[in-house]
Amino acid sequence: MRVRPASFVKVAQQFEAKIYIERNGQIVNGDSILDILTLGCPYGGMLTIKAEGVDASIAIDELEKLIEINLEKINRQNEQLIRQIRHFFLKGSVFLPALLLQRLPFWILSTAKLLL
């Protein structure tokens, strides 16, 4: 999931529609932070979002917008991190600062050399 559960719930609670999130056959209430956390969805994990009720289509549209905005933000952050990695590799350094390493998603670390 590429959206913080609290942000997702905040948007989901604005609607009368019941929002459900499914992952690997487990379905939870999209209005509950705790329920969402029980899914244990890792960074980049796949979810299915469903809504039932009067304003279900509007709710889904708003949740899609939230996810798209967050994806754009994450992509910009990842691009910045990749530029920083390139900077260190081009200087001949194989050691990245600890603060930079903490901010990197695993997939970037595992493919950083391919991106150079």
N, C-alpha and C positions, 0 to 999 in steps of 0.2 A: 504494500500500500504506500502510495507516495503523498499521502495527506495525513497530518496529525489527527488522531482520533477525536480530540476535542474540537478541532475546526470542523470536521465532518459532522459531529453531533450537533454543533451550534447551528449549522445550516439545516440539518435534517429536522430539528425541533421546531423550525419555523413553519412547518406544514402539518396539515391534518392527516395527510397520508401516512400510512405505516411504512417505514423504510426497513428493508431487510438486506443483510449482507451475507453472502454465501462464499465459503471457501472449503474446498475438498469435502463437499457434502454436508458441512456444518453450517446451519443458518442461525444468525443472531439478529437481535433488534438493533437497527442502525441509530436509534436514539439513545443508546447506552454506551458510554465509554468503556465500562467494564466488560460488557458483552463483546464489543469490538476487540478489546485486548485479548479476550480468551481465544480468538481465532489464531493468535500467534503468527500473524502474517509478516513475513520478512520483507526487507526492503526489496521492492520490485516484484513482490508476490502478486498473484492474480486473484481478483475478487469478482463476484457478480453482485450487482446492486439491483434490487427490485423494489418497487413501490406499489402500494394498493390504496386506493381512496380517491376522493374527489379531485385533489390537486396533485395526483401522482406524477403526471407527465411534467408539470412545472417543477416538482421536487427533483425529479431525475435530471432535468435540464440544469437546474442550479447546482446540483452535486457534480455534474459533468464539468460545468464551468470552474468549480472549485478545484477539481482534479487537474484540468487543463492549465489553470493558472499556476498551480503548484508544480506541474511538470515543466512548464517554461522556466520557473524560478530554479528548479533543480538542475535543468540543463544549462542555464547560465552559470550556476555555481560550479558544476562539473567542468565546464569549459575553462573557467578561471583556474580551477585546481589543476587541470591538465596543462595549462600554460605554465603554472608554477613548477610542475614536475619536469616539463621540458627544460625550463631554466636550469634546474639542478643537474639534470642529465647532460645538458650541453656544456655546463661548466666542468664536466668530468666527475661530478660527485655522485656516488651511489647511495649516499645517506641523505634521507629526507628529514627535515625537522620534525620532531615529535608532534607538534601542534598540527602540522600539515597532514601527517599520517592519521591522526584522530578524525579528521574531517573527510577522509576519502572513503567512499563506498568500496567494498571488497572488489567488485568487478573492475574498478579503475586500477587498483593496485595490481591485479592479476594481468591486466592488459596494457599497462602503462608503456612498456617497451614497444608494443605493436603500434601505439599511437604516435610514437616519435617519428 
